[in-house]
Amino acid sequence: MRLSNLRTPCAVIDLERLERNARVMSQRVNRLGVRLRPHVKTHKCVEVAACSTRAYDAAVSALGETVYGPITVSTMAEACHFAAHGFSDITWAQPINPHRIEEAFVLMDQVERLNLLVDSHTAIDALEDYAQRAGQPYSAYLKVDVGYGRAGVDPHSQLGVDLAGRLHKSSLATFEGVLTHAGQAYACGTREEIKAIAVHERDEIVGFAQRLRGLGIEVPEVSLGSTPTLSVAEDLTGITEVRPGNYLFYDRYQSAIGACTDDDIAFSVLTTVIGCYPDRAGLVLDAGALALSKDPGAIHVDPDCGYGMVTSADGVQPFEDLSLVSLSQEHGQVTVRAPLNASDFPVGTQLRVFPNHSCLTAAKYDRYYAVRGGLIVGAWRTARGW
């Protein structure tokens, strides 16, 4: 089956690029001496996760079954989906919602390990209360903020020490260690700027771990992650594991800030021209906001980046004169910066859009079409919901 047989819009994965991205990151983390716990939130897909863990450390058990490596998830739906498909070492990398603690404890009985995240006394109170009533221990990381400003404790605060000490002393908790995400790397404009953030991310979280150890608090794991920083990091001394996720797909944002090149982007959306208007030098695609998301992209690098890179249907030829400038619910409007003839992109022409943010775009789809050599070799389902 070929792409031309598919109804559009639909999500496409270039398998050669996907496998290369997995292999390159695997080699990088091995060289840096850390363990890979890839984040699955970008793709939410068992086959993609299998590719990333297989490239790193999947093994075969005595029974001939594949044993997948550890993963990171953002939602309970992801955790349950991957657990049902054989992934048994999972970190839920979002501060625990007290209303979902019971679900988490149920899943703990079904996997080898489910690590939870906390960054407040309130969250620990809720976990301790449930664990006491259920007679069931739990494992937790302390979430640390190294400059992103989204979630986590200040590594220089007394609160961070107090929370870590509380987990360390608890008879119900296993304190796994400290975990951070340098999301501020996405504000960078060059590869060198990302490298500086990577150094800061490492130094802050390692320094905090050393501070805790100096106070007699054991810190088994020091975990960090973000695709930009992990794509350029040169020294991860003191780090035990890393959690990149977007690197398997990459996207136009990552390319714009220097974390990858356009040739690394493995995820795209196949779309069809449903309107060609030479009089106003424009096209209309059947892929709108519900197919591509309205992520504005790296506008701090390129204010005119639009909503993705438009290419030929095979994904090989970028059309630099085509700019995807506007999205409504089901329509994508393209401006053509050169004289447009009706025969250039007639109605029915298939094109590909490489999105600004593959995570948000991929989440729009319940399946991906895996392509190798122009042929569709699989239709891979994804986890849905929260």
N, C-alpha and C positions, 0 to 999 in steps of 0.2 A: 504494500500500500504506500502511495506517495502523498506528499503534503497537499497536492492539488485535489486530492479526494476528500479532504477534511472540510467540515463546516467551520466557518470563522465567525467571531474570533476564537482562537484556541491557543493554548500554551505549548511551546515547543522547547525541548531540551536537546542541545547538540551534545551527543554522548562523548565524542572525542575530546571536546573542550572540558566537559564535566570530569572525565577521567583524568585528564591532564592536570586540572586544578586540584583534584584530590591527591594525585601523586606528588605534585610540587609541594603542597602543604605538608604532606606526610614526611617528605624528605627534609623539609625545613625544620619541623619540630624534632625529628630524630637528631638532626645536626645540633640543635640547640639544647638537647638533653632534657626535654620535657614530655609529659604525656598529653595526648590529644583527647579532648572530650568535646567533639564538635557539637555546635548548636544546630538543632533541626528546625528552628522556627522559620527559617527562610523558605524551606521547601516542604516541610511537614510530610515527607514522603519516605516510606520504608526503603524503596529501591535506591533512592539517592543517598540516604543515610548508610545503607549497606555499602555503597560505593566508597564513601568517605572512611568508614571504619575498616573496610576490607583493605583499602590502600594503606592503612596504618597498622592495625594489629589484630584483625579477625583471625580466629583459629578454628580448627575443626576438632570437635570433641571425640571421645572414644566411640561414641555412638554414630559418628559421621554427621552430626549436626553442626551447623555454623554457629560459632559463639561470637557475637558482636561485641565490639568494644564499648566503653562508656559514652553516653550522650548527655546533652543538655537540652531542656525543653523550656518553653515559656508558658504553656497552658497545661491544665490537667487533662484536657482532651488529647493533647499530644502525648503526654505521659502514658495514658491508658492505651492509646493506639499503638505506640511503639512497644509497650510492655506485652501487648497481645501478639506481637510479631517477633518476640524473642529477645528484645533488648531488656537487660535485667539490671543495669547499673545506670541510674538516671538522676540527674540533678535538675530540680525545678527552680530555675534561676529567676524567680520573681518573689519579692517578699510575700510571705504566706498570708493569704486572706483567711482570717479566723473562721469565716463561715464555710470554708472548704477543708478544714482540718480533718473532719471525719472521712472525706473522700481520700485524702492523702494517706490516712492510716489504713484504710481498706486496701489501697494499692500496695502499701508496704508489705502486706502479706503475700503479694503475688510476684514480687521481684526480689532480687538479691539485695538491692540497696536503692532507696529513694532519699536523696538529700534535699532538705528544705532550706529556705533562706529566711533570716530574720535580721531586723535592724532596729528593734524597739523592745522595751520591756513588756509592752502590751502583747506583742506577738509571742514572746516567750511565756508570758502568763497563760495565754490561751493554749499553747502547746503543752505546757506542764500540767495544766488542769485536765486536758483530755487524756494525756499519757497516763496520768495517775489513775483516772477512772477506768481506762481501758486496760491498765496493767501492761502497757506496751511502750517500749522505749522508741526514741526517734533520733535521726541524724540531722545535724544542722550546720550550715555555714553562716558566718557573720558577713553581711553585705557591707562593703566599704566604698565610700565615694572618694575617688582620687582626682576630682575636678570636673566631672560631668555635670553634677548638680541635679541629678534625677532622683536617685535613691541611695541609701547607704549612710553609714556613720562617717564622720570626719576621722581620719586615721590619727589625728593629733589631739582628739578629744578624750575627756575622761569617760564619756558615755561608751565609746568603743571598748575601752578597757573593762568597764563594768559589765557590759553585755558578754564579752568574751569570757570574763571570769565566771560569770553566772553559768554559762553553758559548760565551761570546763568543770565546775564543781557539781553540776547537776547529776543526780543518780539516775535520771531518766533520759538524759541527752548524751549523744556522742558528738563532741565538738569536732567537726571535720576540719575546720580551718577558716581562712579568710578568702573572700572572693570579691573581685572588682571588674568593672567594665569601663574603659576609657572612651566613652562615646563622644567626648569632645574632639576626638581625632577626625570626626566627620566635618568639623569646621575648618580643617586645614585646606591649604591650596596647593601644596607641593609635597613631594615624597620626603624631602628633607624636614619639613614641618611635622610630618607624621612620625618620622624617626625620633624627633625631640619629644613628642607625646609618648612614644613607646618607652623611652628611657624614663620619663617622669612616672608613667604608670607602674613600671617595674620598681623603681626606687621607692615610691610611696607605699606600695603594698608590702614589699619586702621589709622596709623599715618598720612598718607597723607590726609585722609578724615578729621581728627581732625584739621590738619593744615588749610585746606580750610574753615572749619566751624569757626575757630578762626579769619578768615579774613572776615567773614560775608557771605560766600558762602554756601548755603544750599546743602547738599549732602544726598538725600533721600536713595540711595542704595549704598551698599558697597559689590561688587560681586567678588568672586574668584572661581577658578576651576582648576582641574586637577585630574584625577582618582587616581594617587598615593597619593597625599596629602590628598584628601578627604577620602581615604581608611584607613588612620591612624590618622587623626587629632583628638586631644583630647579637644581642647578649641577653639571656634570660636567667642569669645566675640568681639563685634563690627562689625561682618559680618552680612549682611541681607540675602544674597542668595548665593548658590553654583551651579556650572555648570559642574559636572563630566559627562563624556560620555562613555568612554571605559569600565567602570565598569559593564555594562550590559553583555558584551561579555567577557571581560578580554582577555588575550593572554599570550604567553610564555614570552614576555618581562616583563609584569607586574609580572608574577610569579618569574622571575629571580631576580628582584630587591626587592621582598618582599611585593609587594602591594596585592598579592593574592596567592593562591596555584593552582597547576595544576587542582585540582578538581573543581575549580571555573570557569574554562574556558568553556564558553557556545557555542562558535563558532568554527567550524572546516570545513575542506574540505574533502569530500569523493573522493577518487581517486582509480585507478585500476592499478595493476601491468601489464605492457605491455612488460616487458623484464626481464628474470631471467638468470643470468650469474654466475654459480657456480665457473667457472675457474678464475674469477676476483672478486669474492665475492661482486657482485653488483646487484642491481635491477634498473629498469627504470619505472617510474610512468607516467601516462598521465596528471599529474599536473605540469606545469612548471611555469615560471615567470608570465605569463598572468593569472594563476589561483591562485598564492600564493603571488605575489609581490616579489621583491628582497630585502626586508628589512633584513639587516644583524642581527637584534636582539640585545640582550644585550651582545655584545662581550666584553664589559669592565668587565663583571662578568664571562662569559664563552666564551672564544675565539673560542671554538669548538662547539658552539650551533647549527650551521647549519641553515637550513631554516624552522625549525619547529619540533615538536614532532610527531613521527610516532607511530600510535597505531592500534589495531585491528579495524575492520570495525564498531563495536559497540561503539568504543571510550573508552572502559573499560580497555584494556590491553596495556600499553605502551611497545613498543619494544625497550629496552635500547641498544640493539646491532645494531639497524638500525639508521643511520645518514644520513639525507637529505643534501648532501654536495654541490650540484650544480644544478642550474636551467638554462635551456635555454628557448626559447619561449614557447614550449609546452611539454618539457620533464623535469622530475625531476629525478636526479641521486642519488641513495641511496647506501652508503657503508655499508656492513654487517661486523661487527667486530667479527664474529664467523664463524666457518665452515658453508658453505651454500650448501644445497642440493636442487636440482631442485624441490623436493616435498615440501619444506618448504613454499615457496611463489610462487606457479606456476602462469604462465600467466593467467590473469583473476581474481586473488585474489583482493578483495577490501580491502583498508586500509583507515585510517583517518589521516589527518595531522592537528595538532593544530598549527596555524601559529605564527610567531614571533610578527606580528602586525595585529591585527584583523581589524583595521580601513582600512588600505590599501588593505588587502585581500578582505574584504567584498565589497569594492568599485568595485571589478572586476565583481560582479554578479548583474543581474537584478532581482533575486529572491532568497529567502532562503527557504529551506525545514525544517519546524518545526517538531521536532520529540519528541514523548513522549512514553516511554516504548517500543522503537524499531519500533513504527509505525509512519508513516508520517501523521500528522493531519492538515497540511496546507502548501500552497506554497505562500509565502508573497513577494509581489513586492516591489521594492525600487525606490527611486528618482534617476534620472540620469542627468548628465550634470552639468552646472554651472549657 
